[in-house]
Amino acid sequence: MEFGTREGAIVDVKTERLWLYSQGEEIPHCESLAPIPFDSCPGFKLNCFASKDAVARAGLD
């Protein structure tokens, strides 16, 4: 996690959880699915519900 990663997210559509990593945190924290903004990319929000819908449409759920 020390290789230039400032923040990141893993969307787990099966459990409807969102794992977030922020700079300065050793362990990612878990939240419910929601649209999330990224500090490093102003104006961008990751739409977790769209990700979940895309997985379902692809038959991967």
Summary of the structure (lengths in Angstrom):
residues: 61
radius of gyration: 12.5
end to end distance: 28.3
largest distance: 36.8
contacts: 120
relative contact order: 0.23
helix: 16%
strand: 33%
